[in-house]
Amino acid sequence: MTMDIRLPNVPELHELPEVGEAEGCIQCMQGSKLVLFITGKCHWACDYCPLSDTRRESPFMYANERRCSNFEEVIEEAKAMRATGAGITGGDPIMDFEHTLEGIRCLRNEFGPDFHMHMYTSIAFRSEWAVRLKEAGLDEIRFHLLDFKLKPYLEVIRASSDAGIFTGVEVPCPPDMEMEMFQLLDDLRDTGIHFLNLNELEITLGNQENMEVRGFNLSDGITAGAAGSSELAVRLKNRVRAAESSFPDPEDGELRDSYGFHLKYCTAVYKDAGQLRRRFLRRGEATISPHETLTDDGTLLFGAIYCLNEDAEDHIEELMHECEIPSSFLHYDIENSRIEVPLLLAEEIAEEVNSPVALVEVHPTHERMEMTLVWLNENRPIDFSNDDD
């Protein structure tokens, strides 16, 4: 499968952690957190939910982009990207609570006490479960408030904080809920939370129709952010920052007491072009083969010479002899019936061989999804799918 999707092209994304920022956010910024998708099941049907149809209500578990059937595979993926922690998400992990506890324990047992784990949930679960999560090894929890109502979550928020879990609230910032969002700042006082994370509301394939009903448009042609979301989030952040510093509010001039929690605003472009790119770069650096080149986008480039499976060994021997290239720089991909070689070599020999030769670009993920295929000569591969018959 060949696609032409690219991460957003944006300038350098220099963003340093602030005092009070959650450790889960810091590690996400570094691209060092494994994304553990426990289940696609969720109690609610939020109209802004960005999940794709393939994951919405799905019973399957994913580690980053890799579908996993057990936690041994999750651990393999964590090692493949040299993860320093995991963000546990869904759906809602509480919908499969025992499985979530098992995953936290497995990761803690494998990677030790310094492996940081945070979890997202929109369920006001039983308070005693907070202790079980902490005992399993959870470090941090982020509550998504359904309909932005705090009251149903107060008991479990306090229970989580009392259990020793770094506790916060994380919600999108809808541009049509200005009054509710400013009220939420005051409602969160004295609740025991350590942080409030505001995410720029995203318009995705999973929620596009619902967002159109609410009258939201994209803010620009680069990001998936909804117009007006970023501006509102910045105003909310400025209010909390002014109160923390005992400065007059930039909008109404009022002096307010400190809210007692840190407010972070995360843009849509930063999530995509920052966190995701850095995670891809990290996995690429950890898994790159000698014949591959890691790009600034976090993708892998190499050359490919297409051939029948039965001819691959002879072709590799010929390449080693004629081009004086070590065997470690040659890899036969049996699934795609092609010899992977350094791109420079593919470009040099493309017009000298009878076989199809191409430039290939893939994501450095477990599935190595193909992003670009550019033919370097006039030959084209035949269908090798049945050559074992």
N, C-alpha and C positions, 0 to 999 in steps of 0.2 A: 504494500500500500504506500503510495507516494502522496505527500501533502505539502503545502506551501505555507503552513502556519509559522509565524515568527513571534517571539516575545516582543513587546513594544520597544521600539527604538527611542530611547530617552537619553538625556545627558547623564553624566556621572551622578550616581545616587549616593551622595555623602550624607549619612545620617548617623549621628552618634547617640548612644543610649543616654537618657537623662537620669538624674538622681531619682530614685524611687521606682524606676521602671522594672517591670516583672522580668525575672530571669528567662521565662519562656519566650518573651518578646526579643530579648537580647540574642538568644541562640537562634531564633528564627531569622533575625537580621543577618546573622552570620551564615545562614544556609545550612546549619549543622543539626537541625532537628528532623528526625524521622516523622513523617505524617502517618499515623496509624488510624486508619478508617475502620472502626470496629463493625459498624452496621449502618445501612442506609435507612433503617426503620426510625420513625419519629412520631411522637404523639400528635404533632401539630401540622398545619399546612400553611406556613407563613407565606404570604404572597411575594415576599422579597427573597425567598430561599434560592441561593444560586446553584444548588446541586443540579447536575445533569440528569437526564432521564435514565442513563445507564446506572447511576448510583442511587437515585431517589427510591426509597423503600427496598433497596437491594439487601438480601441477606448476606452478601459476600463481604469478606474482609480484604482490605488493601493495605499494603505498606508502601508508601509513596504511590507510584503508578503500578506497582506489582500486585496482582491478585494472589492472595495467600490462603491456603487451606489449613495452616497450623502456625503456631508461634515459632517453630524452628525456622520456617521460611521468613517470618518477620525479622528474626534475629539475623539471618543471612543478609537481608536488605539493609539492616542497620549497620552491619559490619562493612557492607559494600560501599556505603557512603561515609564511613567513619563517623557515625552519629554520636553526638554528645548528649542527646536527649531525645524525647519523643513528645509530640503533640497528639493527644488521643481525641478523636473526633468522630463525626457521623454525618447524617442522621443524628442520633443521640446515643452515646455509649451506655447511658443508664437503661436504655431499652433492652440491653443484653448485659445486665449488671455482673453476673457471675463470670461471664466470658471476659468482661473488662477487667475484673479483679485478677483473673488468671493471667491476662496479658501484662498487667502492671507487675505482678510477681515474677513472671518469667523474665521480663526485661531487667528488673532489679537484681534478680539472682545472677543473670548473665553479665551485666555491666557494672554492678556495684553501686555504692552510695552516691557517687558523683554524677551519675546519669540522671539528668533532670527530666521529670515527667509532669506535663500539665494536661488538663482535660477540660473539654467544653461540654456543657449540658444546658438544656432549657427546661429541665424537670426539677420541681421542688421535691426532691426525694426525701425519704425518711431520715431524720436527723442522725440516727444511730449508724447509718451507712457511712457518714463522714469519717467515723473512727475506723471503719473497715477499709475505706480507701486509703487513709493515712497508714494504717498497719501494713497494707499491701505494698506501699511505697510511693504513693502519689505525693508530689511536692506542691502542686499549684492547681487551682480550679477556677474556671471562668463561667459565670452564670449568664446565660442569655435570657433576658426577662421577656416572657411572652406578653405581647401587647404593651410592652414597656411598663408593666405594673410591678412594683417592688413588693407589695405586701405579701403575696403568696410565698415569696422566697426568703423573707426575713429570718425565719427560724433556722432554715438549713444553711443560710449564709453565716449566721453566727455560730452554728454548730461546726461548720467547716473551719472557720477561723479558730474556734476553741480547740479543735482537734490538732491544730498546728499546721494546717494547710494554708499556704499563701493564697488569699481569696480575693477575687475581683469580679467585676461585671464587664461583659463585652457585648456590645450591640452595634448594629448599623446606625447610620445617622440619616434618617429620612428627611429630605428638605421640606416636606409638608407637615412636619411635626415640631416646629420651632418651640411652641409653648410647652409641649410635653417634655421636650429634651431639656429645656432650662429648668423645669420643675423637677426633673429627675436628679439634677445636680443637688438640689436641696434635700430631696427625699433620701439620698444616699449618705447624708451626714449621720455619723454615729451608728452606722450599721456594722462596723467591724471590717469593711472591705479595705484592701490595701491599694487597689487601682481600679480605674475605669478606662476601658479601651473603646474608642469609637472608630468604627471602620467606615470608610467611604462607601455609601450604598452603591452596589454594582448592578449593572444591567447585563444579564447573561442570557444564553440560550434557554436556560432553565426557568427564568422568571420574566422574560421579555414581554410576553403578552400581559401579565399582571402589571408590570411597570408602565406599560402603555395605557392601561385603564386608569392608573393613578396620574397620568399626565406627565410622566418623567421622560426626559430626553438625555442622551449622552452629553457629557460636559464638553467633549471635544472628540476629534477623530483618532486620538492616540490611546486613550484609556477606556475602561468599561464603567467609569464613575458616572453617577447620575448628576445632572446639572443641579447645582445648589447645595449638594450634600457637603462638599468640601468647605464651602464658605460658612455653613452653619457649624460644622465641627470646629473650625478655627475660632469662631466666636465663643463657643463653649470652652475651648481650651484657654482662651485669653481670660475668661472670667475666673476660671480655677487658678490660673497662674497669678493673676492680680491679687486674688484673695490670699494666696500662699505668701506673697511678698508684702502684704499689707498696703497695696497700692489701690487707688480708686479704680473702680471698674471702668474699662475703656468705653463702655456704651452709656451707662447712666451716671457714672461718677460716684456711685455708692461704695463705701468701705464695707467689705464683708469679712467675716471670720474665715479662717482657713477651712477648706472642706475636709481636710484630713485624709485625702487620698490623692494619688497621682493620676492625671489624665493623659492618656496617649492617643494620638490620632494617627491612623494608618491609612494611607491613600491606596486606591486600587492599583495604580501604576507601580507603587512600591512593592505591593504583594506579588505582582506578576513579574516586573522587570528587575526587582531587587531580590526578594526572598527566593522566588522560584529559580531565577537565574543562578544565584549563588549556590543553591542546593544542587542544581545540575552541574555546575562547575566543580563542586566538591566531589560529587559521585564520579564525574569524568576523570578528575585527577587521581582518584583512588582506583579506578578500574581500566584506565586507558591501556591499550595494547601498543607494542612498538611501532606498528604500521599506521597508527591513527594520529590525527592532529586535533587538539582541543581548541575550539574557537572561542571568541569572546562571548558568544551567546550561550556557551555551555554545551554546544553540540560537538559531535565527533565527525571528522572528515577522513575519508580514505578512498583509494581506488579499488575498482572491482573488475576482474576478468571472468566472464561467464563461460562455463564449460559443463559438460556432462560429468556426473559424479564419477563415472568409471574412468574418465580421463584426467581427473584432478591430480592424482599422484604424479603422473608423467609430466604434466604441465608445471607442477611445483618443482620437480627435479630440473626441468629445463630452465626455469627462471633462476634457480639457484646457480646453475652452471653458466648460463649465458650472461646473466646480469650481475653475477657475483654478489648475491644478496643472501644473508643468513636465513635459515628456515624460521627463526623467531619473528621475522618481519613478514611472514606469509601465513595466512590462515584460511582454511577452506570452510566456507559456510555451506553446509550440506543442505539446509532448508531452502536457501535461495540459489543454490547451484552456482556459486561464484567463489573465486579466490580473492581474498582481500589482500591488498598490497598498499605500500605507501603511495599517496596521490602523485608525487613527483614521478615515480616509476611508471604509473599508469599513463600519465601524460606523455612520457618519453616513448613508450612502446605502442601507443594506441594505433598509429598508422602502420605499424610494422607487423601486426598480428592479424590473423583471420577471425579471431574471437571478438565478441562484443566487449567493449571496455567502457567503463563509466566512472564518473565522480559520484560518490554516495555520501549523504549526510544523515546521521541518525541522532536521536536523543540518547544520552548515556544512561538510559533506564534499563531495567531488567529486560523489558520487551524490545529495546532498541528500535523504537518506532522510526521508520524511514521518513525523513522530512523532505529530502531533495534527491533527485536522480537526474544527472546530466550526462548524456552519451558523448563520448570522446572520439568515436569513429562512426562510420556509416553502418556498421553491423548491428543487428538486433538479435537478442536471444530467442531461441525457440522455446516452446513450452516443455520444461524438463520435469513437470510434476509427475509424469507417468513413466519415467525412464527406468524405474526399478521393476516395472511389470514384466 
